[in-house]
Amino acid sequence: MQARVRARESQVEFLAMETSSQGIPAPPEDFRCPISLEVMAEPVILWTGQTYDRQSIQRWLDSGHTTCPKTKQELHDDTRLIPNYALRSLIQSWAAANSVELASGGGGGGGGSKSKKSSICSSDSSSNRARKEAVEALVRGILAANPASLIRDSVRELRILAKESRTQRAMICEAGGVAKLLDLLLGKSRPAFPDLQNEIEENAVVALLNLCADDENKVGLVAEGAVDAILHILSRHHHQASIDTRASAALAITSLAMVDVNKAIIGRHPGAMPGLVRLLSSGSPRGKKDAAIALYSLCMLPDNRRRAVSAGVVSVLLTAVESDARYCAAHLAAPPEGEAVLALLDVLATCPEGRAEMRLRRGVVPALVRVIGAAGDSAVPLRARESCAAVLYAVCCEDATWTAIARDAGAAAVAGEMARGLNGECRAARKAASLVQLLSA
């Protein structure tokens, strides 16, 4: 293994010396394909997050390999190759500045990139050419030197175009629109425009959200740095972001987290959990709902549950439950919000750290029992009752005091009615029956 590493390092050094001897600056290592060690003509991303030259990785896959060459992760039949537009743009800029001619990109089997291009944006179509030119003009409109009103109008139009079709989303990515939107949100390429800032940021965040409609863009956006930009909107230091913009940022996190590899990347970001928990605690009703849904999606990954607990999410959730004696009616009148809060509590109850935090708040037990017993309240969805039964069961298994309070609150009776009413034929009925058995022991 060490011999292979030394050989690879020697090859890199040789390539660097060769380019230097020709009077060409050595390219940044990130520009080289990990397989061929040559500058990538058409960088693409695997779902593992690693970038390779299309021709090299396609040859690797065509030869029967089923793993990512760099991480050795199994691909499980997911061999989509997602264009890394940001890196391709950087490589092309470097090549142009240094008079380097890049090899023509090919997807293996001859003309792969051409067939990809024709399926997305046919160069033979005059209407597509016109749309592409219009998109490129809108992207140029985001430049900091432009008037704030032009930046606003350009971002708003990109938001609309990104929602309309896959073709237009591809055009925006190919034109470098993602990088411009991210720079805008991070404050890297904009003048001061206090009167229009909230409108511009809201449109930029929603434009990114619309670009997330395609799975390949979910990976590509994260590779380009979308997580930093979106979480900047949720950060403690970004006081200017409007309530709606923060809610849209949480929704964008939810969309990005639909790809498993992104869950880990977002969860490890130091601003992710604190930012979402702050929105859950003090946001608007819409913001709280979107924050709860984003946290729920991220917490499908066990490591992220612990991170969310460390950020204080359990305290925020239980405070919401305890804050109203009629929580089920008052907070679940709009089911998505209540369901998301209680479903998140259910997920967090599956980790020891979450249960430990819950045991400190015994006053929440009667509120959970009321939700379980709200069979006749049309405002309370079955999923909410199921989540409360699951939370009670998980914590009562480890805490005698919670068990005693649950018995005194009548949990066994309401859970029994719930199980009988559902005829024991669904997951909610099984959870209710398990709670009855525990409390009757």
Rosetta blueprint (number, residue, H / E / L):
1 M L
2 Q H
3 A H
4 R H
5 V H
6 R H
7 A H
8 R H
9 E H
10 S H
11 Q H
12 V H
13 E H
14 F H
15 L H
16 A H
17 M H
18 E H
19 T H
20 S H
21 S H
22 Q L
23 G L
24 I L
25 P L
26 A L
27 P L
28 P L
29 E H
30 D H
31 F H
32 R E
33 C L
34 P L
35 I L
36 S L
37 L L
38 E L
39 V E
40 M L
41 A L
42 E L
43 P E
44 V E
45 I E
46 L L
47 W L
48 T L
49 G L
50 Q L
51 T E
52 Y E
53 D E
54 R H
55 Q H
56 S H
57 I H
58 Q H
59 R H
60 W H
61 L H
62 D H
63 S L
64 G L
65 H L
66 T L
67 T E
68 C L
69 P L
70 K L
71 T L
72 K L
73 Q L
74 E E
75 L L
76 H L
77 D L
78 D L
79 T L
80 R L
81 L L
82 I E
83 P E
84 N L
85 Y H
86 A H
87 L H
88 R H
89 S H
90 L H
91 I H
92 Q H
93 S H
94 W H
95 A H
96 A H
97 A H
98 N L
99 S L
100 V L
101 E L
102 L L
103 A L
104 S L
105 G L
106 G L
107 G L
108 G L
109 G L
110 G L
111 G L
112 G H
113 S H
114 K H
115 S H
116 K H
117 K H
118 S H
119 S H
120 I H
121 C L
122 S L
123 S L
124 D L
125 S L
126 S H
127 S H
128 N H
129 R H
130 A H
131 R H
132 K H
133 E H
134 A H
135 V H
136 E H
137 A H
138 L H
139 V H
140 R H
141 G L
142 I L
143 L L
144 A L
145 A L
146 N L
147 P L
148 A H
149 S H
150 L H
151 I H
152 R H
153 D H
154 S H
155 V H
156 R H
157 E H
158 L H
159 R H
160 I H
161 L H
162 A H
163 K H
164 E H
165 S L
166 R H
167 T H
168 Q H
169 R H
170 A H
171 M H
172 I H
173 C H
174 E H
175 A L
176 G L
177 G H
178 V H
179 A H
180 K H
181 L H
182 L H
183 D H
184 L H
185 L H
186 L H
187 G L
188 K L
189 S L
190 R L
191 P L
192 A L
193 F L
194 P L
195 D L
196 L L
197 Q H
198 N H
199 E H
200 I H
201 E H
202 E H
203 N H
204 A H
205 V H
206 V H
207 A H
208 L H
209 L H
210 N H
211 L H
212 C L
213 A L
214 D L
215 D H
216 E H
217 N H
218 K H
219 V H
220 G H
221 L H
222 V H
223 A H
224 E H
225 G L
226 A H
227 V H
228 D H
229 A H
230 I H
231 L H
232 H H
233 I H
234 L H
235 S L
236 R L
237 H L
238 H L
239 H L
240 Q L
241 A L
242 S L
243 I H
244 D H
245 T H
246 R H
247 A H
248 S H
249 A H
250 A H
251 L H
252 A H
253 I H
254 T H
255 S H
256 L H
257 A L
258 M L
259 V L
260 D H
261 V H
262 N H
263 K H
264 A H
265 I H
266 I H
267 G H
268 R H
269 H L
270 P L
271 G L
272 A H
273 M H
274 P H
275 G H
276 L H
277 V H
278 R H
279 L H
280 L H
281 S H
282 S H
283 G L
284 S L
285 P H
286 R H
287 G H
288 K H
289 K H
290 D H
291 A H
292 A H
293 I H
294 A H
295 L H
296 Y H
297 S H
298 L H
299 C L
300 M L
301 L L
302 P H
303 D H
304 N H
305 R H
306 R H
307 R H
308 A H
309 V H
310 S H
311 A L
312 G L
313 V H
314 V H
315 S H
316 V H
317 L H
318 L H
319 T H
320 A H
321 V H
322 E H
323 S L
324 D L
325 A L
326 R L
327 Y H
328 C H
329 A H
330 A H
331 H H
332 L L
333 A L
334 A L
335 P H
336 P H
337 E H
338 G H
339 E H
340 A H
341 V H
342 L H
343 A H
344 L H
345 L H
346 D H
347 V H
348 L H
349 A L
350 T L
351 C L
352 P H
353 E H
354 G H
355 R H
356 A H
357 E H
358 M H
359 R H
360 L L
361 R L
362 R H
363 G H
364 V H
365 V H
366 P H
367 A H
368 L H
369 V H
370 R H
371 V H
372 I H
373 G L
374 A L
375 A L
376 G L
377 D L
378 S L
379 A L
380 V L
381 P L
382 L H
383 R H
384 A H
385 R H
386 E H
387 S H
388 C H
389 A H
390 A H
391 V H
392 L H
393 Y H
394 A H
395 V H
396 C H
397 C L
398 E L
399 D L
400 A H
401 T H
402 W H
403 T H
404 A H
405 I H
406 A H
407 R H
408 D H
409 A L
410 G L
411 A H
412 A H
413 A H
414 V H
415 A H
416 G H
417 E H
418 M H
419 A H
420 R H
421 G H
422 L L
423 N L
424 G L
425 E L
426 C L
427 R H
428 A H
429 A H
430 R H
431 K H
432 A H
433 A H
434 S H
435 L H
436 V H
437 Q H
438 L H
439 L H
440 S H
441 A L
